[in-house]
Amino acid sequence: MPFLYILRVYSTKEKGFKSQNIETIKGLDFVKSHFGNQGIYALDRWYDNNRFYKYFTKNNDECNFVIRAKKLEMLFIKGKQ
C-alpha cells in the first residue's frame, strides 16, 4: 500500500536554509528513523543524481528504492553498470 509522507514545507528564504538537497536528506532521515528499511522508497526524476543513489546505497543498509531516471542515465554501483 503506497504511503505518502509530507514532512514539512520550507522556504529558500528562511533563516538557516542551505539547499533543497539538504532539506530532502533531512526528510529521508526522518522517515528512515521511524520506518527503518521497511517498504520501498519510490522517488521521481529529481532524485536521479549521485547524492541520492549514494544515500540509499551507503553502508549496505539494504534499503529498497526505485528512482525514475532519464532514459540516457547509467547507474554504476561498485564499478558495475
PDB file of N, CA, C and O in Angstrom:
ATOM      1  N   MET A   1       0.842  -1.173   0.000  1.00  0.00           N
ATOM      2  CA  MET A   1       0.000   0.000   0.000  1.00  0.00           C
ATOM      3  C   MET A   1       0.889   1.237   0.000  1.00  0.00           C
ATOM      4  O   MET A   1       1.698   1.396   0.914  1.00  0.00           O
ATOM      5  N   PRO A   2       0.769   2.120  -0.990  1.00  0.00           N
ATOM      6  CA  PRO A   2       1.593   3.338  -1.027  1.00  0.00           C
ATOM      7  C   PRO A   2       1.316   4.228   0.179  1.00  0.00           C
ATOM      8  O   PRO A   2       0.184   4.335   0.650  1.00  0.00           O
ATOM      9  N   PHE A   3       2.361   4.853   0.656  1.00  0.00           N
ATOM     10  CA  PHE A   3       2.239   5.735   1.807  1.00  0.00           C
ATOM     11  C   PHE A   3       3.010   7.011   1.494  1.00  0.00           C
ATOM     12  O   PHE A   3       4.226   6.969   1.307  1.00  0.00           O
ATOM     13  N   LEU A   4       2.331   8.116   1.436  1.00  0.00           N
ATOM     14  CA  LEU A   4       2.971   9.404   1.164  1.00  0.00           C
ATOM     15  C   LEU A   4       3.146  10.123   2.486  1.00  0.00           C
ATOM     16  O   LEU A   4       2.195  10.275   3.253  1.00  0.00           O
ATOM     17  N   TYR A   5       4.348  10.557   2.743  1.00  0.00           N
ATOM     18  CA  TYR A   5       4.627  11.228   3.994  1.00  0.00           C
ATOM     19  C   TYR A   5       5.158  12.625   3.708  1.00  0.00           C
ATOM     20  O   TYR A   5       6.298  12.779   3.272  1.00  0.00           O
ATOM     21  N   ILE A   6       4.340  13.643   3.950  1.00  0.00           N
ATOM     22  CA  ILE A   6       4.769  15.030   3.760  1.00  0.00           C
ATOM     23  C   ILE A   6       5.351  15.502   5.081  1.00  0.00           C
ATOM     24  O   ILE A   6       4.676  15.505   6.110  1.00  0.00           O
ATOM     25  N   LEU A   7       6.608  15.899   5.034  1.00  0.00           N
ATOM     26  CA  LEU A   7       7.307  16.196   6.275  1.00  0.00           C
ATOM     27  C   LEU A   7       7.143  17.639   6.737  1.00  0.00           C
ATOM     28  O   LEU A   7       6.677  17.903   7.845  1.00  0.00           O
ATOM     29  N   ARG A   8       7.523  18.542   5.888  1.00  0.00           N
ATOM     30  CA  ARG A   8       7.376  19.951   6.253  1.00  0.00           C
ATOM     31  C   ARG A   8       7.591  20.810   5.020  1.00  0.00           C
ATOM     32  O   ARG A   8       8.261  20.411   4.068  1.00  0.00           O
ATOM     33  N   VAL A   9       7.018  21.973   5.062  1.00  0.00           N
ATOM     34  CA  VAL A   9       7.195  22.932   3.985  1.00  0.00           C
ATOM     35  C   VAL A   9       8.334  23.857   4.404  1.00  0.00           C
ATOM     36  O   VAL A   9       8.408  24.270   5.561  1.00  0.00           O
ATOM     37  N   TYR A  10       9.216  24.181   3.468  1.00  0.00           N
ATOM     38  CA  TYR A  10      10.314  25.089   3.790  1.00  0.00           C
ATOM     39  C   TYR A  10      10.447  26.114   2.675  1.00  0.00           C
ATOM     40  O   TYR A  10       9.920  25.941   1.576  1.00  0.00           O
ATOM     41  N   SER A  11      11.156  27.170   2.983  1.00  0.00           N
ATOM     42  CA  SER A  11      11.388  28.235   2.017  1.00  0.00           C
ATOM     43  C   SER A  11      12.891  28.439   1.843  1.00  0.00           C
ATOM     44  O   SER A  11      13.656  28.323   2.800  1.00  0.00           O
ATOM     45  N   THR A  12      13.304  28.742   0.624  1.00  0.00           N
ATOM     46  CA  THR A  12      14.712  29.036   0.373  1.00  0.00           C
ATOM     47  C   THR A  12      15.126  30.337   1.051  1.00  0.00           C
ATOM     48  O   THR A  12      16.315  30.623   1.186  1.00  0.00           O
ATOM     49  N   LYS A  13      14.148  31.117   1.474  1.00  0.00           N
ATOM     50  CA  LYS A  13      14.445  32.401   2.102  1.00  0.00           C
ATOM     51  C   LYS A  13      14.481  32.322   3.626  1.00  0.00           C
ATOM     52  O   LYS A  13      14.806  33.307   4.289  1.00  0.00           O
ATOM     53  N   GLU A  14      14.152  31.165   4.185  1.00  0.00           N
ATOM     54  CA  GLU A  14      14.139  31.076   5.640  1.00  0.00           C
ATOM     55  C   GLU A  14      15.559  31.067   6.200  1.00  0.00           C
ATOM     56  O   GLU A  14      16.503  30.641   5.536  1.00  0.00           O
ATOM     57  N   LYS A  15      15.683  31.540   7.414  1.00  0.00           N
ATOM     58  CA  LYS A  15      16.982  31.617   8.066  1.00  0.00           C
ATOM     59  C   LYS A  15      17.553  30.210   8.232  1.00  0.00           C
ATOM     60  O   LYS A  15      16.857  29.305   8.692  1.00  0.00           O
ATOM     61  N   GLY A  16      18.801  30.031   7.864  1.00  0.00           N
ATOM     62  CA  GLY A  16      19.470  28.750   8.013  1.00  0.00           C
ATOM     63  C   GLY A  16      19.313  27.813   6.830  1.00  0.00           C
ATOM     64  O   GLY A  16      19.901  26.732   6.826  1.00  0.00           O
ATOM     65  N   PHE A  17      18.527  28.202   5.814  1.00  0.00           N
ATOM     66  CA  PHE A  17      18.364  27.337   4.648  1.00  0.00           C
ATOM     67  C   PHE A  17      19.699  27.202   3.920  1.00  0.00           C
ATOM     68  O   PHE A  17      20.388  28.193   3.678  1.00  0.00           O
ATOM     69  N   LYS A  18      20.062  25.944   3.570  1.00  0.00           N
ATOM     70  CA  LYS A  18      21.320  25.715   2.855  1.00  0.00           C
ATOM     71  C   LYS A  18      21.074  25.212   1.448  1.00  0.00           C
ATOM     72  O   LYS A  18      21.619  25.763   0.491  1.00  0.00           O
ATOM     73  N   SER A  19      20.248  24.155   1.300  1.00  0.00           N
ATOM     74  CA  SER A  19      19.953  23.657  -0.046  1.00  0.00           C
ATOM     75  C   SER A  19      18.747  22.729  -0.010  1.00  0.00           C
ATOM     76  O   SER A  19      18.392  22.175   1.031  1.00  0.00           O
ATOM     77  N   GLN A  20      18.131  22.576  -1.170  1.00  0.00           N
ATOM     78  CA  GLN A  20      16.995  21.674  -1.301  1.00  0.00           C
ATOM     79  C   GLN A  20      17.441  20.234  -1.043  1.00  0.00           C
ATOM     80  O   GLN A  20      16.709  19.456  -0.431  1.00  0.00           O
ATOM     81  N   ASN A  21      18.625  19.887  -1.501  1.00  0.00           N
ATOM     82  CA  ASN A  21      19.141  18.534  -1.255  1.00  0.00           C
ATOM     83  C   ASN A  21      19.268  18.241   0.232  1.00  0.00           C
ATOM     84  O   ASN A  21      18.900  17.158   0.686  1.00  0.00           O
ATOM     85  N   ILE A  22      19.784  19.195   0.988  1.00  0.00           N
ATOM     86  CA  ILE A  22      19.946  19.000   2.433  1.00  0.00           C
ATOM     87  C   ILE A  22      18.588  18.829   3.104  1.00  0.00           C
ATOM     88  O   ILE A  22      18.424  17.965   3.965  1.00  0.00           O
ATOM     89  N   GLU A  23      17.615  19.650   2.713  1.00  0.00           N
ATOM     90  CA  GLU A  23      16.265  19.524   3.269  1.00  0.00           C
ATOM     91  C   GLU A  23      15.671  18.159   2.933  1.00  0.00           C
ATOM     92  O   GLU A  23      15.006  17.546   3.768  1.00  0.00           O
ATOM     93  N   THR A  24      15.908  17.691   1.733  1.00  0.00           N
ATOM     94  CA  THR A  24      15.381  16.392   1.310  1.00  0.00           C
ATOM     95  C   THR A  24      16.027  15.261   2.100  1.00  0.00           C
ATOM     96  O   THR A  24      15.337  14.342   2.541  1.00  0.00           O
ATOM     97  N   ILE A  25      17.345  15.319   2.284  1.00  0.00           N
ATOM     98  CA  ILE A  25      18.046  14.302   3.069  1.00  0.00           C
ATOM     99  C   ILE A  25      17.527  14.293   4.510  1.00  0.00           C
ATOM    100  O   ILE A  25      17.354  13.223   5.094  1.00  0.00           O
ATOM    101  N   LYS A  26      17.279  15.464   5.084  1.00  0.00           N
ATOM    102  CA  LYS A  26      16.710  15.531   6.435  1.00  0.00           C
ATOM    103  C   LYS A  26      15.373  14.793   6.478  1.00  0.00           C
ATOM    104  O   LYS A  26      15.091  14.055   7.421  1.00  0.00           O
ATOM    105  N   GLY A  27      14.561  15.001   5.452  1.00  0.00           N
ATOM    106  CA  GLY A  27      13.263  14.330   5.382  1.00  0.00           C
ATOM    107  C   GLY A  27      13.406  12.826   5.253  1.00  0.00           C
ATOM    108  O   GLY A  27      12.696  12.076   5.923  1.00  0.00           O
ATOM    109  N   LEU A  28      14.313  12.376   4.400  1.00  0.00           N
ATOM    110  CA  LEU A  28      14.546  10.943   4.236  1.00  0.00           C
ATOM    111  C   LEU A  28      15.061  10.326   5.536  1.00  0.00           C
ATOM    112  O   LEU A  28      14.657   9.223   5.905  1.00  0.00           O
ATOM    113  N   ASP A  29      15.951  11.036   6.227  1.00  0.00           N
ATOM    114  CA  ASP A  29      16.458  10.557   7.518  1.00  0.00           C
ATOM    115  C   ASP A  29      15.321  10.410   8.530  1.00  0.00           C
ATOM    116  O   ASP A  29      15.280   9.449   9.299  1.00  0.00           O
ATOM    117  N   PHE A  30      14.404  11.372   8.518  1.00  0.00           N
ATOM    118  CA  PHE A  30      13.264  11.327   9.429  1.00  0.00           C
ATOM    119  C   PHE A  30      12.404  10.087   9.159  1.00  0.00           C
ATOM    120  O   PHE A  30      12.034   9.366  10.085  1.00  0.00           O
ATOM    121  N   VAL A  31      12.096   9.852   7.897  1.00  0.00           N
ATOM    122  CA  VAL A  31      11.281   8.688   7.536  1.00  0.00           C
ATOM    123  C   VAL A  31      12.003   7.397   7.923  1.00  0.00           C
ATOM    124  O   VAL A  31      11.398   6.493   8.499  1.00  0.00           O
ATOM    125  N   LYS A  32      13.318   7.313   7.601  1.00  0.00           N
ATOM    126  CA  LYS A  32      14.094   6.112   7.954  1.00  0.00           C
ATOM    127  C   LYS A  32      14.136   5.885   9.460  1.00  0.00           C
ATOM    128  O   LYS A  32      14.121   4.741   9.915  1.00  0.00           O
ATOM    129  N   SER A  33      14.189   6.963  10.235  1.00  0.00           N
ATOM    130  CA  SER A  33      14.250   6.818  11.690  1.00  0.00           C
ATOM    131  C   SER A  33      12.947   6.238  12.252  1.00  0.00           C
ATOM    132  O   SER A  33      12.957   5.621  13.317  1.00  0.00           O
ATOM    133  N   HIS A  34      11.844   6.429  11.555  1.00  0.00           N
ATOM    134  CA  HIS A  34      10.562   5.922  12.014  1.00  0.00           C
ATOM    135  C   HIS A  34      10.185   4.569  11.410  1.00  0.00           C
ATOM    136  O   HIS A  34       9.526   3.758  12.061  1.00  0.00           O
ATOM    137  N   PHE A  35      10.603   4.328  10.170  1.00  0.00           N
ATOM    138  CA  PHE A  35      10.196   3.105   9.477  1.00  0.00           C
ATOM    139  C   PHE A  35      11.348   2.179   9.145  1.00  0.00           C
ATOM    140  O   PHE A  35      11.123   1.052   8.704  1.00  0.00           O
ATOM    141  N   GLY A  36      12.579   2.629   9.348  1.00  0.00           N
ATOM    142  CA  GLY A  36      13.743   1.815   9.033  1.00  0.00           C
ATOM    143  C   GLY A  36      13.796   1.497   7.550  1.00  0.00           C
ATOM    144  O   GLY A  36      13.526   2.358   6.712  1.00  0.00           O
ATOM    145  N   ASN A  37      14.141   0.272   7.232  1.00  0.00           N
ATOM    146  CA  ASN A  37      14.256  -0.139   5.833  1.00  0.00           C
ATOM    147  C   ASN A  37      13.033  -0.915   5.359  1.00  0.00           C
ATOM    148  O   ASN A  37      13.106  -1.665   4.385  1.00  0.00           O
ATOM    149  N   GLN A  38      11.925  -0.735   6.041  1.00  0.00           N
ATOM    150  CA  GLN A  38      10.690  -1.384   5.616  1.00  0.00           C
ATOM    151  C   GLN A  38      10.185  -0.736   4.336  1.00  0.00           C
ATOM    152  O   GLN A  38      10.324   0.473   4.149  1.00  0.00           O
ATOM    153  N   GLY A  39       9.612  -1.523   3.474  1.00  0.00           N
ATOM    154  CA  GLY A  39       8.991  -0.977   2.278  1.00  0.00           C
ATOM    155  C   GLY A  39       9.987  -0.608   1.197  1.00  0.00           C
ATOM    156  O   GLY A  39      11.161  -0.973   1.253  1.00  0.00           O
ATOM    157  N   ILE A  40       9.495   0.117   0.221  1.00  0.00           N
ATOM    158  CA  ILE A  40      10.304   0.552  -0.916  1.00  0.00           C
ATOM    159  C   ILE A  40      10.126   2.061  -1.066  1.00  0.00           C
ATOM    160  O   ILE A  40       9.002   2.554  -1.152  1.00  0.00           O
ATOM    161  N   TYR A  41      11.219   2.777  -1.097  1.00  0.00           N
ATOM    162  CA  TYR A  41      11.185   4.204  -1.342  1.00  0.00           C
ATOM    163  C   TYR A  41      11.022   4.412  -2.850  1.00  0.00           C
ATOM    164  O   TYR A  41      11.873   3.975  -3.624  1.00  0.00           O
ATOM    165  N   ALA A  42       9.957   5.062  -3.269  1.00  0.00           N
ATOM    166  CA  ALA A  42       9.692   5.309  -4.689  1.00  0.00           C
ATOM    167  C   ALA A  42       9.827   6.803  -4.937  1.00  0.00           C
ATOM    168  O   ALA A  42       9.085   7.606  -4.371  1.00  0.00           O
ATOM    169  N   LEU A  43      10.793   7.173  -5.800  1.00  0.00           N
ATOM    170  CA  LEU A  43      11.125   8.581  -5.996  1.00  0.00           C
ATOM    171  C   LEU A  43      11.112   8.935  -7.478  1.00  0.00           C
ATOM    172  O   LEU A  43      11.375   8.090  -8.334  1.00  0.00           O
ATOM    173  N   ASP A  44      10.805  10.183  -7.765  1.00  0.00           N
ATOM    174  CA  ASP A  44      10.698  10.628  -9.149  1.00  0.00           C
ATOM    175  C   ASP A  44      12.035  11.158  -9.667  1.00  0.00           C
ATOM    176  O   ASP A  44      13.050  11.082  -8.973  1.00  0.00           O
ATOM    177  N   ARG A  45      12.032  11.686 -10.868  1.00  0.00           N
ATOM    178  CA  ARG A  45      13.253  12.076 -11.594  1.00  0.00           C
ATOM    179  C   ARG A  45      14.197  13.005 -10.854  1.00  0.00           C
ATOM    180  O   ARG A  45      15.413  12.904 -11.016  1.00  0.00           O
ATOM    181  N   TRP A  46      13.666  13.900 -10.050  1.00  0.00           N
ATOM    182  CA  TRP A  46      14.551  14.866  -9.388  1.00  0.00           C
ATOM    183  C   TRP A  46      15.599  14.156  -8.530  1.00  0.00           C
ATOM    184  O   TRP A  46      16.662  14.714  -8.256  1.00  0.00           O
ATOM    185  N   TYR A  47      15.301  12.939  -8.111  1.00  0.00           N
ATOM    186  CA  TYR A  47      16.203  12.181  -7.235  1.00  0.00           C
ATOM    187  C   TYR A  47      17.253  11.390  -8.006  1.00  0.00           C
ATOM    188  O   TYR A  47      18.046  10.675  -7.392  1.00  0.00           O
ATOM    189  N   ASP A  48      17.282  11.497  -9.332  1.00  0.00           N
ATOM    190  CA  ASP A  48      18.222  10.676 -10.111  1.00  0.00           C
ATOM    191  C   ASP A  48      19.584  11.345 -10.226  1.00  0.00           C
ATOM    192  O   ASP A  48      20.098  11.558 -11.324  1.00  0.00           O
ATOM    193  N   ASN A  49      20.153  11.668  -9.086  1.00  0.00           N
ATOM    194  CA  ASN A  49      21.523  12.177  -9.084  1.00  0.00           C
ATOM    195  C   ASN A  49      22.334  11.397  -8.055  1.00  0.00           C
ATOM    196  O   ASN A  49      21.780  10.722  -7.188  1.00  0.00           O
ATOM    197  N   ASN A  50      23.620  11.499  -8.166  1.00  0.00           N
ATOM    198  CA  ASN A  50      24.510  10.685  -7.323  1.00  0.00           C
ATOM    199  C   ASN A  50      24.272  10.853  -5.835  1.00  0.00           C
ATOM    200  O   ASN A  50      24.445   9.904  -5.071  1.00  0.00           O
ATOM    201  N   ARG A  51      23.881  12.037  -5.413  1.00  0.00           N
ATOM    202  CA  ARG A  51      23.668  12.277  -3.976  1.00  0.00           C
ATOM    203  C   ARG A  51      22.656  11.289  -3.405  1.00  0.00           C
ATOM    204  O   ARG A  51      22.855  10.752  -2.316  1.00  0.00           O
ATOM    205  N   PHE A  52      21.575  11.050  -4.136  1.00  0.00           N
ATOM    206  CA  PHE A  52      20.532  10.174  -3.615  1.00  0.00           C
ATOM    207  C   PHE A  52      20.851   8.704  -3.835  1.00  0.00           C
ATOM    208  O   PHE A  52      20.501   7.872  -2.998  1.00  0.00           O
ATOM    209  N   TYR A  53      21.504   8.363  -4.936  1.00  0.00           N
ATOM    210  CA  TYR A  53      21.946   6.975  -5.106  1.00  0.00           C
ATOM    211  C   TYR A  53      22.913   6.601  -3.983  1.00  0.00           C
ATOM    212  O   TYR A  53      22.827   5.508  -3.424  1.00  0.00           O
ATOM    213  N   LYS A  54      23.825   7.501  -3.658  1.00  0.00           N
ATOM    214  CA  LYS A  54      24.767   7.238  -2.563  1.00  0.00           C
ATOM    215  C   LYS A  54      24.038   7.126  -1.232  1.00  0.00           C
ATOM    216  O   LYS A  54      24.369   6.277  -0.404  1.00  0.00           O
ATOM    217  N   TYR A  55      23.045   7.987  -1.032  1.00  0.00           N
ATOM    218  CA  TYR A  55      22.274   7.950   0.215  1.00  0.00           C
ATOM    219  C   TYR A  55      21.641   6.568   0.420  1.00  0.00           C
ATOM    220  O   TYR A  55      21.715   5.998   1.509  1.00  0.00           O
ATOM    221  N   PHE A  56      21.024   6.044  -0.630  1.00  0.00           N
ATOM    222  CA  PHE A  56      20.312   4.780  -0.496  1.00  0.00           C
ATOM    223  C   PHE A  56      21.214   3.555  -0.534  1.00  0.00           C
ATOM    224  O   PHE A  56      20.775   2.470  -0.154  1.00  0.00           O
ATOM    225  N   THR A  57      22.444   3.689  -0.972  1.00  0.00           N
ATOM    226  CA  THR A  57      23.341   2.535  -1.043  1.00  0.00           C
ATOM    227  C   THR A  57      24.458   2.582  -0.009  1.00  0.00           C
ATOM    228  O   THR A  57      25.260   1.651   0.063  1.00  0.00           O
ATOM    229  N   LYS A  58      24.533   3.634   0.787  1.00  0.00           N
ATOM    230  CA  LYS A  58      25.622   3.741   1.771  1.00  0.00           C
ATOM    231  C   LYS A  58      25.500   2.676   2.840  1.00  0.00           C
ATOM    232  O   LYS A  58      24.395   2.281   3.213  1.00  0.00           O
ATOM    233  N   ASN A  59      26.601   2.226   3.315  1.00  0.00           N
ATOM    234  CA  ASN A  59      26.709   1.276   4.424  1.00  0.00           C
ATOM    235  C   ASN A  59      25.987  -0.046   4.176  1.00  0.00           C
ATOM    236  O   ASN A  59      25.714  -0.785   5.122  1.00  0.00           O
ATOM    237  N   ASN A  60      25.681  -0.348   2.936  1.00  0.00           N
ATOM    238  CA  ASN A  60      24.992  -1.609   2.611  1.00  0.00           C
ATOM    239  C   ASN A  60      23.804  -1.866   3.544  1.00  0.00           C
ATOM    240  O   ASN A  60      23.623  -2.982   4.031  1.00  0.00           O
ATOM    241  N   ASP A  61      22.992  -0.822   3.791  1.00  0.00           N
ATOM    242  CA  ASP A  61      21.896  -0.963   4.755  1.00  0.00           C
ATOM    243  C   ASP A  61      20.647  -1.625   4.167  1.00  0.00           C
ATOM    244  O   ASP A  61      19.582  -1.620   4.785  1.00  0.00           O
ATOM    245  N   GLU A  62      20.791  -2.192   2.972  1.00  0.00           N
ATOM    246  CA  GLU A  62      19.725  -2.959   2.339  1.00  0.00           C
ATOM    247  C   GLU A  62      18.419  -2.196   2.251  1.00  0.00           C
ATOM    248  O   GLU A  62      17.351  -2.761   2.486  1.00  0.00           O
ATOM    249  N   CYS A  63      18.492  -0.939   1.922  1.00  0.00           N
ATOM    250  CA  CYS A  63      17.312  -0.114   1.739  1.00  0.00           C
ATOM    251  C   CYS A  63      16.806  -0.309   0.307  1.00  0.00           C
ATOM    252  O   CYS A  63      17.565  -0.145  -0.648  1.00  0.00           O
ATOM    253  N   ASN A  64      15.530  -0.659   0.158  1.00  0.00           N
ATOM    254  CA  ASN A  64      14.953  -0.847  -1.170  1.00  0.00           C
ATOM    255  C   ASN A  64      14.440   0.480  -1.711  1.00  0.00           C
ATOM    256  O   ASN A  64      13.725   1.211  -1.025  1.00  0.00           O
ATOM    257  N   PHE A  65      14.815   0.779  -2.945  1.00  0.00           N
ATOM    258  CA  PHE A  65      14.376   2.033  -3.533  1.00  0.00           C
ATOM    259  C   PHE A  65      14.237   1.901  -5.042  1.00  0.00           C
ATOM    260  O   PHE A  65      14.882   1.065  -5.674  1.00  0.00           O
ATOM    261  N   VAL A  66      13.379   2.745  -5.601  1.00  0.00           N
ATOM    262  CA  VAL A  66      13.187   2.858  -7.047  1.00  0.00           C
ATOM    263  C   VAL A  66      13.225   4.336  -7.363  1.00  0.00           C
ATOM    264  O   VAL A  66      12.516   5.132  -6.747  1.00  0.00           O
ATOM    265  N   ILE A  67      14.057   4.700  -8.326  1.00  0.00           N
ATOM    266  CA  ILE A  67      14.132   6.090  -8.764  1.00  0.00           C
ATOM    267  C   ILE A  67      13.894   6.126 -10.266  1.00  0.00           C
ATOM    268  O   ILE A  67      14.605   5.477 -11.031  1.00  0.00           O
ATOM    269  N   ARG A  68      12.889   6.889 -10.682  1.00  0.00           N
ATOM    270  CA  ARG A  68      12.633   7.032 -12.116  1.00  0.00           C
ATOM    271  C   ARG A  68      13.724   7.929 -12.683  1.00  0.00           C
ATOM    272  O   ARG A  68      13.854   9.089 -12.291  1.00  0.00           O
ATOM    273  N   ALA A  69      14.496   7.389 -13.598  1.00  0.00           N
ATOM    274  CA  ALA A  69      15.638   8.116 -14.162  1.00  0.00           C
ATOM    275  C   ALA A  69      15.356   8.494 -15.614  1.00  0.00           C
ATOM    276  O   ALA A  69      14.457   7.951 -16.257  1.00  0.00           O
ATOM    277  N   LYS A  70      16.136   9.422 -16.099  1.00  0.00           N
ATOM    278  CA  LYS A  70      16.066   9.778 -17.509  1.00  0.00           C
ATOM    279  C   LYS A  70      16.531   8.595 -18.344  1.00  0.00           C
ATOM    280  O   LYS A  70      17.332   7.780 -17.887  1.00  0.00           O
ATOM    281  N   LYS A  71      16.044   8.507 -19.529  1.00  0.00           N
ATOM    282  CA  LYS A  71      16.340   7.377 -20.407  1.00  0.00           C
ATOM    283  C   LYS A  71      17.839   7.188 -20.633  1.00  0.00           C
ATOM    284  O   LYS A  71      18.299   6.052 -20.749  1.00  0.00           O
ATOM    285  N   LEU A  72      18.591   8.248 -20.697  1.00  0.00           N
ATOM    286  CA  LEU A  72      20.010   8.160 -21.035  1.00  0.00           C
ATOM    287  C   LEU A  72      20.926   7.954 -19.832  1.00  0.00           C
ATOM    288  O   LEU A  72      22.143   7.865 -19.991  1.00  0.00           O
ATOM    289  N   GLU A  73      20.364   7.879 -18.651  1.00  0.00           N
ATOM    290  CA  GLU A  73      21.180   7.721 -17.447  1.00  0.00           C
ATOM    291  C   GLU A  73      21.721   6.304 -17.324  1.00  0.00           C
ATOM    292  O   GLU A  73      21.042   5.342 -17.682  1.00  0.00           O
ATOM    293  N   MET A  74      22.940   6.177 -16.818  1.00  0.00           N
ATOM    294  CA  MET A  74      23.515   4.880 -16.487  1.00  0.00           C
ATOM    295  C   MET A  74      23.936   4.927 -15.030  1.00  0.00           C
ATOM    296  O   MET A  74      24.547   5.898 -14.583  1.00  0.00           O
ATOM    297  N   LEU A  75      23.617   3.908 -14.312  1.00  0.00           N
ATOM    298  CA  LEU A  75      23.942   3.830 -12.896  1.00  0.00           C
ATOM    299  C   LEU A  75      25.084   2.844 -12.699  1.00  0.00           C
ATOM    300  O   LEU A  75      25.042   1.719 -13.198  1.00  0.00           O
ATOM    301  N   PHE A  76      26.094   3.273 -11.972  1.00  0.00           N
ATOM    302  CA  PHE A  76      27.219   2.404 -11.632  1.00  0.00           C
ATOM    303  C   PHE A  76      27.275   2.281 -10.119  1.00  0.00           C
ATOM    304  O   PHE A  76      27.318   3.283  -9.405  1.00  0.00           O
ATOM    305  N   ILE A  77      27.274   1.041  -9.636  1.00  0.00           N
ATOM    306  CA  ILE A  77      27.435   0.776  -8.214  1.00  0.00           C
ATOM    307  C   ILE A  77      28.597  -0.180  -8.059  1.00  0.00           C
ATOM    308  O   ILE A  77      28.609  -1.267  -8.636  1.00  0.00           O
ATOM    309  N   LYS A  78      29.581   0.240  -7.267  1.00  0.00           N
ATOM    310  CA  LYS A  78      30.787  -0.557  -7.054  1.00  0.00           C
ATOM    311  C   LYS A  78      31.442  -0.942  -8.375  1.00  0.00           C
ATOM    312  O   LYS A  78      31.916  -2.066  -8.541  1.00  0.00           O
ATOM    313  N   GLY A  79      31.461   0.007  -9.317  1.00  0.00           N
ATOM    314  CA  GLY A  79      32.117  -0.191 -10.586  1.00  0.00           C
ATOM    315  C   GLY A  79      31.345  -0.998 -11.617  1.00  0.00           C
ATOM    316  O   GLY A  79      31.853  -1.256 -12.708  1.00  0.00           O
ATOM    317  N   LYS A  80      30.123  -1.398 -11.286  1.00  0.00           N
ATOM    318  CA  LYS A  80      29.331  -2.176 -12.229  1.00  0.00           C
ATOM    319  C   LYS A  80      28.140  -1.350 -12.702  1.00  0.00           C
ATOM    320  O   LYS A  80      27.492  -0.649 -11.924  1.00  0.00           O
ATOM    321  N   GLN A  81      27.873  -1.454 -14.006  1.00  0.00           N
ATOM    322  CA  GLN A  81      26.760  -0.701 -14.591  1.00  0.00           C
ATOM    323  C   GLN A  81      25.448  -1.382 -14.273  1.00  0.00           C
ATOM    324  O   GLN A  81      24.389  -0.901 -14.678  1.00  0.00           O
TER     325      GLN A  81
END
